[in-house]
Amino acid sequence: MNAMKTKRPDDEFALLLGAAATATVLDIESTKYAQHDAEAAEVNRWIYGERPSRSRMYAVSIPATAALAVWAAYLKSNSTADAKNRWAWRLPLWGLSIGHSVAAAANFINFRKSRSQEK
């Protein structure tokens, strides 16, 4: 009897993609939270504009995240076990995760500073 093999997504890839997506959402939502301060402005003005809407940030971030995930999957599928670059597929997902996490943390820190100065 020939059992049909089911192809499972790689756990590490799924975990890193989940972390990147979560960090992206945290960045966007913390940006909207920080915009309660009238003087707050988007750091990436060249991408989003000065005070972007939530829908604009998601409309830009989702395709960019998807493109980097596809690139990471491509790199992963083309690396062999003995290749020197078998770790390179992680870079786009780690970059997204770290970049958006740092941005989200900065948003919350700046908002807390402005709130404490008002009191």
DSSP file (Angstrom, degrees, kcal/mol; ACC not computed):
  #  RESIDUE AA STRUCTURE BP1 BP2  ACC     N-H-->O    O-->H-N    N-H-->O    O-->H-N    TCO  KAPPA ALPHA  PHI   PSI    X-CA   Y-CA   Z-CA
    1    1 A M              0   0    0      0, 0.0     2,-0.8     0, 0.0     0, 0.0   0.000 360.0 360.0 360.0 130.0    0.0    0.0    0.0
    2    2 A N        -     0   0    0      2,-0.0     2,-0.3     0, 0.0     0, 0.0  -0.828 360.0-149.2 -97.9 109.1    1.4    3.3   -1.0
    3    3 A A        -     0   0    0     -2,-0.8     2,-0.5     1,-0.1     0, 0.0  -0.588  18.2-122.3 -79.6 137.2    0.7    6.0    1.5
    4    4 A M        -     0   0    0     -2,-0.3     2,-0.4     1,-0.0    -1,-0.1  -0.666  23.3-135.4 -81.0 125.9    0.3    9.5    0.1
    5    5 A K        -     0   0    0     -2,-0.5     2,-0.4     2,-0.0    -1,-0.0  -0.655  12.6-148.2 -82.6 132.2    2.8   11.9    1.6
    6    6 A T        -     0   0    0     -2,-0.4     2,-0.7     0, 0.0    -1,-0.0  -0.844  14.3-129.6 -99.1 138.5    1.5   15.3    2.7
    7    7 A K        -     0   0    0     -2,-0.4    -2,-0.0     0, 0.0     0, 0.0  -0.780  23.0-160.2 -91.7 116.9    3.8   18.2    2.4
    8    8 A R        -     0   0    0     -2,-0.7     2,-0.1     1,-0.1     3,-0.1  -0.726  24.6-109.0 -93.3 142.2    3.9   20.2    5.6
    9    9 A P        -     0   0    0      0, 0.0     2,-0.1     0, 0.0    -1,-0.1  -0.439  46.3 -93.3 -66.4 147.0    5.1   23.8    5.6
   10   10 A D     >  -     0   0    0      1,-0.1     4,-2.5    -2,-0.1     5,-0.2  -0.409  29.6-141.1 -62.3 128.9    8.4   24.2    7.3
   11   11 A D  H  > S+     0   0    0      1,-0.2     4,-2.5     2,-0.2     5,-0.2   0.891  99.8  49.8 -62.2 -41.5    7.9   25.1   10.9
   12   12 A E  H  > S+     0   0    0      2,-0.2     4,-2.6     1,-0.2     5,-0.2   0.914 111.3  48.9 -66.0 -41.8   10.8   27.6   11.0
   13   13 A F  H  > S+     0   0    0      1,-0.2     4,-2.6     2,-0.2     5,-0.2   0.932 112.9  47.8 -61.7 -45.6    9.6   29.4    7.9
   14   14 A A  H  X S+     0   0    0     -4,-2.5     4,-2.4     2,-0.2    -2,-0.2   0.897 112.3  49.6 -63.0 -40.9    6.0   29.6    9.3
   15   15 A L  H  X S+     0   0    0     -4,-2.5     4,-2.4     2,-0.2    -2,-0.2   0.932 113.1  45.4 -64.3 -46.5    7.3   30.9   12.6
   16   16 A L  H  X S+     0   0    0     -4,-2.6     4,-2.3     2,-0.2    -2,-0.2   0.889 113.5  49.8 -66.0 -38.7    9.5   33.5   11.0
   17   17 A L  H  X S+     0   0    0     -4,-2.6     4,-2.5    -5,-0.2    -1,-0.2   0.902 111.1  49.9 -65.9 -40.3    6.7   34.6    8.7
   18   18 A G  H  X S+     0   0    0     -4,-2.4     4,-2.5    -5,-0.2    -2,-0.2   0.901 110.7  49.3 -63.0 -41.0    4.3   34.8   11.6
   19   19 A A  H  X S+     0   0    0     -4,-2.4     4,-2.5     2,-0.2    -2,-0.2   0.907 111.6  49.1 -64.6 -41.5    6.8   36.9   13.6
   20   20 A A  H  X S+     0   0    0     -4,-2.3     4,-2.0     2,-0.2    -2,-0.2   0.913 113.0  46.7 -64.6 -42.7    7.2   39.2   10.6
   21   21 A A  H  X S+     0   0    0     -4,-2.5     4,-2.2     2,-0.2    -2,-0.2   0.910 113.3  48.8 -66.0 -42.0    3.5   39.6   10.1
   22   22 A T  H  X S+     0   0    0     -4,-2.5     4,-2.6     1,-0.2    -2,-0.2   0.916 111.2  49.5 -63.8 -43.8    2.9   40.2   13.8
   23   23 A A  H  X S+     0   0    0     -4,-2.5     4,-2.3     2,-0.2    -1,-0.2   0.868 109.3  53.2 -64.0 -36.1    5.7   42.8   13.9
   24   24 A T  H  X S+     0   0    0     -4,-2.0     4,-2.4     2,-0.2    -2,-0.2   0.931 110.5  46.2 -63.7 -45.8    4.2   44.6   10.9
   25   25 A V  H  X S+     0   0    0     -4,-2.2     4,-2.9     2,-0.2     5,-0.3   0.919 112.2  51.1 -63.6 -43.7    0.8   44.8   12.6
   26   26 A L  H  X S+     0   0    0     -4,-2.6     4,-2.4     1,-0.2     5,-0.2   0.905 110.6  49.7 -60.3 -41.2    2.4   46.1   15.8
   27   27 A D  H  X S+     0   0    0     -4,-2.3     4,-2.0     2,-0.2    -2,-0.2   0.944 113.9  44.2 -62.6 -48.7    4.2   48.7   13.9
   28   28 A I  H  X S+     0   0    0     -4,-2.4     4,-2.2     1,-0.2    -2,-0.2   0.939 116.4  45.3 -64.0 -47.6    1.2   49.9   12.0
   29   29 A E  H  X S+     0   0    0     -4,-2.9     4,-2.1     1,-0.2    -1,-0.2   0.875 113.3  49.8 -67.7 -36.0   -1.1   49.9   15.0
   30   30 A S  H  X S+     0   0    0     -4,-2.4     4,-2.7    -5,-0.3    -1,-0.2   0.836 108.1  54.9 -70.5 -30.9    1.5   51.6   17.2
   31   31 A T  H  X S+     0   0    0     -4,-2.0     4,-1.4    -5,-0.2    -2,-0.2   0.932 109.6  46.1 -64.3 -45.0    2.0   54.3   14.5
   32   32 A K  H  < S+     0   0    0     -4,-2.2    -2,-0.2     1,-0.2    -1,-0.2   0.888 113.0  50.9 -63.7 -37.7   -1.8   55.0   14.6
   33   33 A Y  H >< S+     0   0    0     -4,-2.1     3,-1.4     1,-0.2    -2,-0.2   0.917 109.6  49.7 -63.6 -44.2   -1.6   55.1   18.4
   34   34 A A  H >< S+     0   0    0     -4,-2.7     3,-1.8     1,-0.3     6,-0.2   0.752  95.0  74.0 -67.8 -24.0    1.3   57.5   18.3
   35   35 A Q  T 3< S+     0   0    0     -4,-1.4    -1,-0.3     1,-0.3    -2,-0.2   0.506  71.2  85.2 -71.7  -1.6   -0.6   59.7   15.9
   36   36 A H  T <  S+     0   0    0     -3,-1.4     2,-0.5    -4,-0.1    -1,-0.3   0.787  75.9  81.7 -64.7 -25.1   -2.8   60.8   18.8
   37   37 A D  S X  S-     0   0    0     -3,-1.8     3,-1.6    -4,-0.2    78,-0.0  -0.719  82.4-144.2 -79.4 123.2    0.0   63.3   19.4
   38   38 A A  T 3  S+     0   0    0     -2,-0.5    -1,-0.1     1,-0.3    -3,-0.1   0.766  98.3  52.0 -62.1 -26.1   -0.6   66.2   17.0
   39   39 A E  T 3  S+     0   0    0      2,-0.0    -1,-0.3    -3,-0.0     2,-0.1   0.521  83.5 114.0 -89.7  -5.2    3.2   66.6   16.5
   40   40 A A    <   -     0   0    0     -3,-1.6     2,-0.3    -6,-0.2    -5,-0.0  -0.387  43.3-178.0 -68.2 142.2    3.8   63.0   15.6
   41   41 A A        -     0   0    0     -2,-0.1     2,-0.2    10,-0.0    10,-0.2  -0.989  32.2-100.3-141.1 149.8    4.9   62.3   12.1
   42   42 A E        -     0   0    0      8,-2.5     3,-0.5    -2,-0.3     7,-0.1  -0.487  20.5-148.9 -69.2 133.3    5.8   59.1   10.1
   43   43 A V  S    S+     0   0    0      1,-0.3     2,-1.3    -2,-0.2     3,-0.3   0.892  96.1  55.8 -69.4 -40.4    9.5   58.4    9.8
   44   44 A N    >>> +     0   0    0      1,-0.2     4,-2.4     2,-0.1     3,-1.6  -0.407  65.4 150.7 -90.4  58.7    9.0   56.7    6.4
   45   45 A R  H 3>5 +     0   0    0     -2,-1.3     4,-1.1    -3,-0.5    -1,-0.2   0.831  66.1  63.6 -59.6 -33.1    7.3   59.7    4.8
   46   46 A W  H 345S+     0   0    0     -3,-0.3    -1,-0.3     1,-0.2    -2,-0.1   0.703 114.0  33.3 -68.0 -18.3    8.6   58.8    1.4
   47   47 A I  H <45S+     0   0    0     -3,-1.6    -2,-0.2     2,-0.1    -1,-0.2   0.849 136.9  14.6 -97.7 -51.3    6.6   55.6    1.6
   48   48 A Y  H  <5S-     0   0    0     -4,-2.4     5,-0.2     1,-0.3    -3,-0.2   0.721  99.9-116.3-101.6 -25.6    3.5   56.5    3.5
   49   49 A G     << -     0   0    0     -4,-1.1    -1,-0.3    -5,-0.5    -7,-0.2  -0.468  46.3 -59.5 103.1 175.0    3.2   60.2    3.6
   50   50 A E  S    S+     0   0    0      1,-0.3    -8,-2.5    -2,-0.2    -1,-0.2   0.933 129.0   8.1 -64.1 -51.9    3.3   62.6    6.6
   51   51 A R  S    S-     0   0    0    -10,-0.2    -1,-0.3    -3,-0.1   -10,-0.0  -0.698  87.3-165.2-132.1  79.0    0.3   61.2    8.6
   52   52 A P        -     0   0    0      0, 0.0     2,-0.1     0, 0.0    -3,-0.1  -0.236  17.5-117.8 -71.5 153.2   -0.8   58.1    6.8
   53   53 A S     >  -     0   0    0     -5,-0.2     4,-2.1     1,-0.1     5,-0.2  -0.430  26.8-111.6 -79.4 162.0   -4.1   56.4    7.4
   54   54 A R  H  > S+     0   0    0      1,-0.2     4,-2.3     2,-0.2     5,-0.2   0.910 118.6  52.3 -60.3 -43.1   -4.3   52.8    8.7
   55   55 A S  H  > S+     0   0    0      1,-0.2     4,-2.5     2,-0.2    -1,-0.2   0.872 107.9  51.3 -65.1 -36.3   -5.6   51.6    5.4
   56   56 A R  H  > S+     0   0    0      2,-0.2     4,-1.6     1,-0.2     5,-0.2   0.916 109.8  49.6 -65.8 -42.0   -2.7   53.2    3.5
   57   57 A M  H  X S+     0   0    0     -4,-2.1     4,-2.6     1,-0.2    -2,-0.2   0.913 114.6  43.9 -65.0 -41.4   -0.1   51.6    5.8
   58   58 A Y  H  X S+     0   0    0     -4,-2.3     4,-2.5     1,-0.2    -1,-0.2   0.896 110.0  56.6 -67.9 -38.8   -1.7   48.2    5.4
   59   59 A A  H  < S+     0   0    0     -4,-2.5    -1,-0.2    -5,-0.2    -2,-0.2   0.816 116.4  36.1 -63.9 -29.5   -2.0   48.6    1.6
   60   60 A V  H  X S+     0   0    0     -4,-1.6     4,-1.3    -5,-0.1    -2,-0.2   0.866 119.7  47.3 -86.4 -41.7    1.7   49.3    1.4
   61   61 A S  H  X S+     0   0    0     -4,-2.6     4,-2.9    -5,-0.2     5,-0.2   0.861 103.7  58.0 -74.2 -37.4    2.9   46.9    4.0
   62   62 A I  H  X S+     0   0    0     -4,-2.5     4,-2.6     1,-0.2     5,-0.2   0.950 109.9  42.5 -63.4 -49.8    1.0   43.7    3.1
   63   63 A P  H  > S+     0   0    0      0, 0.0     4,-2.6     0, 0.0    -1,-0.2   0.894 115.6  50.7 -63.7 -36.0    2.3   43.5   -0.5
   64   64 A A  H  X S+     0   0    0     -4,-1.3     4,-2.1     2,-0.2    -2,-0.2   0.921 112.5  46.0 -65.9 -42.5    5.9   44.3    0.7
   65   65 A T  H  X S+     0   0    0     -4,-2.9     4,-2.1     2,-0.2    -1,-0.2   0.911 113.5  49.5 -64.5 -42.8    5.7   41.6    3.4
   66   66 A A  H  X S+     0   0    0     -4,-2.6     4,-2.5    -5,-0.2    -2,-0.2   0.906 110.1  50.9 -63.1 -41.7    4.3   39.1    0.9
   67   67 A A  H  X S+     0   0    0     -4,-2.6     4,-2.3     1,-0.2    -1,-0.2   0.912 111.6  46.8 -63.7 -42.2    7.0   39.9   -1.7
   68   68 A L  H  X S+     0   0    0     -4,-2.1     4,-2.4     2,-0.2    -1,-0.2   0.853 111.3  52.3 -68.7 -33.2    9.7   39.4    0.9
   69   69 A A  H  X S+     0   0    0     -4,-2.1     4,-2.5     2,-0.2    -2,-0.2   0.906 110.0  48.3 -67.2 -41.0    8.1   36.2    2.1
   70   70 A V  H  X S+     0   0    0     -4,-2.5     4,-2.5     2,-0.2    -2,-0.2   0.910 111.7  50.0 -63.9 -41.5    8.0   34.9   -1.5
   71   71 A W  H  X S+     0   0    0     -4,-2.3     4,-2.7     2,-0.2    -2,-0.2   0.919 110.7  49.3 -62.2 -43.4   11.7   35.9   -1.9
   72   72 A A  H  X S+     0   0    0     -4,-2.4     4,-2.4     1,-0.2    -2,-0.2   0.905 111.4  49.3 -62.8 -41.1   12.6   34.1    1.3
   73   73 A A  H  X S+     0   0    0     -4,-2.5     4,-2.5     2,-0.2    -1,-0.2   0.893 110.8  50.6 -64.5 -39.3   10.7   31.0    0.1
   74   74 A Y  H  X S+     0   0    0     -4,-2.5     4,-1.6     2,-0.2    -2,-0.2   0.936 111.5  47.1 -62.9 -47.0   12.5   31.2   -3.2
   75   75 A L  H  < S+     0   0    0     -4,-2.7     4,-0.4     1,-0.2    -2,-0.2   0.898 113.1  49.9 -61.1 -40.3   15.9   31.4   -1.5
   76   76 A K  H >< S+     0   0    0     -4,-2.4     3,-0.9     1,-0.2    -2,-0.2   0.910 110.4  48.8 -65.3 -42.8   14.9   28.5    0.8
   77   77 A S  H 3< S+     0   0    0     -4,-2.5    -1,-0.2     1,-0.2    -2,-0.2   0.767 112.9  48.4 -71.1 -23.7   13.8   26.3   -2.1
   78   78 A N  T 3< S+     0   0    0     -4,-1.6     2,-0.4    -5,-0.2    -1,-0.2   0.394  92.3  92.3 -98.1   2.9   17.0   27.0   -4.0
   79   79 A S    <   -     0   0    0     -3,-0.9     2,-0.2    -4,-0.4     7,-0.0  -0.795  63.6-148.6 -97.9 141.8   19.5   26.3   -1.2
   80   80 A T    >   -     0   0    0     -2,-0.4     3,-1.3     1,-0.1     6,-0.1  -0.636  28.0-107.2-102.7 164.0   20.9   22.9   -0.7
   81   81 A A  T 3  S+     0   0    0      1,-0.3     5,-0.1    -2,-0.2    -1,-0.1   0.805 120.4  42.7 -61.4 -30.5   22.0   21.3    2.5
   82   82 A D  T 3  S+     0   0    0      3,-0.0    -1,-0.3     4,-0.0     2,-0.1   0.403  90.3 112.9 -98.2   3.6   25.7   21.7    1.7
   83   83 A A    X   -     0   0    0     -3,-1.3     3,-1.0     1,-0.1    -4,-0.0  -0.441  68.2-134.6 -76.9 149.3   25.4   25.2    0.3
   84   84 A K  T 3  S+     0   0    0      1,-0.2     3,-0.4    -2,-0.1    -1,-0.1   0.738 103.6  56.1 -71.5 -22.2   27.1   28.1    2.2
   85   85 A N  T >   +     0   0    0      1,-0.2     3,-1.5     2,-0.1     4,-0.4   0.141  65.6 115.8 -98.2  20.4   23.9   30.2    1.7
   86   86 A R  T <  S+     0   0    0     -3,-1.0    -1,-0.2     1,-0.3     3,-0.2   0.660  79.9  50.1 -67.2 -11.9   21.4   27.8    3.3
   87   87 A W  T >  S+     0   0    0     -3,-0.4     3,-1.7     1,-0.1     4,-0.4   0.574  86.2  88.0 -93.7 -13.7   20.8   30.5    6.0
   88   88 A A  T X  S+     0   0    0     -3,-1.5     3,-1.1     1,-0.3    -2,-0.1   0.757  73.4  69.1 -63.8 -26.7   20.2   33.4    3.6
   89   89 A W  T 3> S+     0   0    0     -4,-0.4     4,-0.6     1,-0.3    -1,-0.3   0.758  92.9  60.7 -64.7 -22.2   16.5   32.7    3.3
   90   90 A R  H <> S+     0   0    0     -3,-1.7     4,-2.9     1,-0.2     5,-0.3   0.760  85.1  79.5 -74.5 -24.6   16.0   33.8    6.9
   91   91 A L  H <> S+     0   0    0     -3,-1.1     4,-2.9    -4,-0.4     5,-0.2   0.882  90.0  48.5 -57.1 -47.3   17.4   37.4    6.2
   92   92 A P  H  > S+     0   0    0      0, 0.0     4,-2.1     0, 0.0    -1,-0.2   0.914 116.7  43.4 -61.4 -39.5   14.2   38.9    4.7
   93   93 A L  H  X S+     0   0    0     -4,-0.6     4,-2.4     2,-0.2    -2,-0.2   0.894 115.5  47.3 -74.0 -39.4   12.0   37.6    7.4
   94   94 A W  H  X S+     0   0    0     -4,-2.9     4,-2.9     2,-0.2     5,-0.3   0.909 111.1  53.3 -64.7 -41.0   14.4   38.5   10.2
   95   95 A G  H  X S+     0   0    0     -4,-2.9     4,-2.5    -5,-0.3     5,-0.3   0.924 110.9  45.7 -59.8 -45.3   14.8   42.0    8.7
   96   96 A L  H  X S+     0   0    0     -4,-2.1     4,-2.5    -5,-0.2     5,-0.3   0.943 114.8  47.9 -61.0 -48.2   11.1   42.5    8.6
   97   97 A S  H  X S+     0   0    0     -4,-2.4     4,-1.9     1,-0.2    -2,-0.2   0.932 117.3  40.0 -61.2 -48.7   10.6   41.3   12.2
   98   98 A I  H  X S+     0   0    0     -4,-2.9     4,-2.5     2,-0.2     5,-0.2   0.934 116.2  50.0 -69.4 -45.9   13.4   43.3   13.7
   99   99 A G  H  X S+     0   0    0     -4,-2.5     4,-2.0    -5,-0.3    -2,-0.2   0.932 115.5  41.5 -59.6 -47.8   12.7   46.5   11.7
  100  100 A H  H  X S+     0   0    0     -4,-2.5     4,-2.5    -5,-0.3    -1,-0.2   0.852 113.5  53.7 -70.9 -33.5    9.0   46.6   12.5
  101  101 A S  H  X S+     0   0    0     -4,-1.9     4,-2.4    -5,-0.3    -2,-0.2   0.914 109.9  47.1 -65.9 -42.1    9.6   45.6   16.1
  102  102 A V  H  X S+     0   0    0     -4,-2.5     4,-2.4     2,-0.2    -2,-0.2   0.910 112.9  49.8 -64.6 -41.8   12.1   48.4   16.6
  103  103 A A  H  X S+     0   0    0     -4,-2.0     4,-2.2    -5,-0.2    -2,-0.2   0.907 111.1  48.8 -64.0 -42.0    9.7   50.9   14.9
  104  104 A A  H  X S+     0   0    0     -4,-2.5     4,-2.2     2,-0.2    -2,-0.2   0.918 111.5  49.3 -64.6 -43.0    6.8   49.7   17.1
  105  105 A A  H  X S+     0   0    0     -4,-2.4     4,-2.6     1,-0.2    -2,-0.2   0.915 110.6  50.6 -61.9 -42.7    8.9   50.1   20.3
  106  106 A A  H  X S+     0   0    0     -4,-2.4     4,-2.7     1,-0.2     5,-0.2   0.886 108.0  53.8 -63.3 -38.3   10.0   53.6   19.2
  107  107 A N  H  X S+     0   0    0     -4,-2.2     4,-2.1     1,-0.2    -2,-0.2   0.940 112.0  43.3 -61.0 -47.0    6.3   54.5   18.6
  108  108 A F  H  X S+     0   0    0     -4,-2.2     4,-2.4     2,-0.2    -2,-0.2   0.892 114.4  50.2 -68.1 -39.0    5.3   53.5   22.1
  109  109 A I  H  X S+     0   0    0     -4,-2.6     4,-2.3     2,-0.2    -2,-0.2   0.943 112.7  46.3 -63.5 -47.6    8.4   55.1   23.8
  110  110 A N  H  X S+     0   0    0     -4,-2.7     4,-2.2     1,-0.2    -2,-0.2   0.883 112.7  50.0 -63.3 -38.4    7.8   58.4   22.0
  111  111 A F  H  X S+     0   0    0     -4,-2.1     4,-2.1    -5,-0.2    -1,-0.2   0.911 110.7  49.2 -67.7 -40.3    4.1   58.4   22.8
  112  112 A R  H  X S+     0   0    0     -4,-2.4     4,-2.3     2,-0.2    -2,-0.2   0.890 110.2  52.0 -64.8 -38.5    4.8   57.7   26.5
  113  113 A K  H  X S+     0   0    0     -4,-2.3     4,-1.7     1,-0.2    -2,-0.2   0.933 111.0  46.5 -62.5 -45.4    7.4   60.5   26.6
  114  114 A S  H  X S+     0   0    0     -4,-2.2     4,-1.0     1,-0.2    -1,-0.2   0.868 112.7  50.4 -66.6 -35.1    4.9   63.0   25.1
  115  115 A R  H  X S+     0   0    0     -4,-2.1     4,-0.8     1,-0.2     3,-0.2   0.883 110.4  49.0 -69.2 -38.5    2.2   61.8   27.5
  116  116 A S  H  < S+     0   0    0     -4,-2.3     3,-0.3     1,-0.2    -2,-0.2   0.802 107.7  55.1 -72.6 -28.0    4.4   62.2   30.6
  117  117 A Q  H  < S+     0   0    0     -4,-1.7    -1,-0.2     1,-0.2    -2,-0.2   0.752 101.3  59.6 -74.6 -24.2    5.5   65.7   29.5
  118  118 A E  H  <        0   0    0     -4,-1.0    -1,-0.2    -3,-0.2    -2,-0.2   0.786 360.0 360.0 -71.9 -27.3    1.9   66.8   29.3
  119  119 A K     <        0   0    0     -4,-0.8    -1,-0.2    -3,-0.3    -2,-0.2   0.469 360.0 360.0 -79.4 360.0    1.3   66.0   33.0
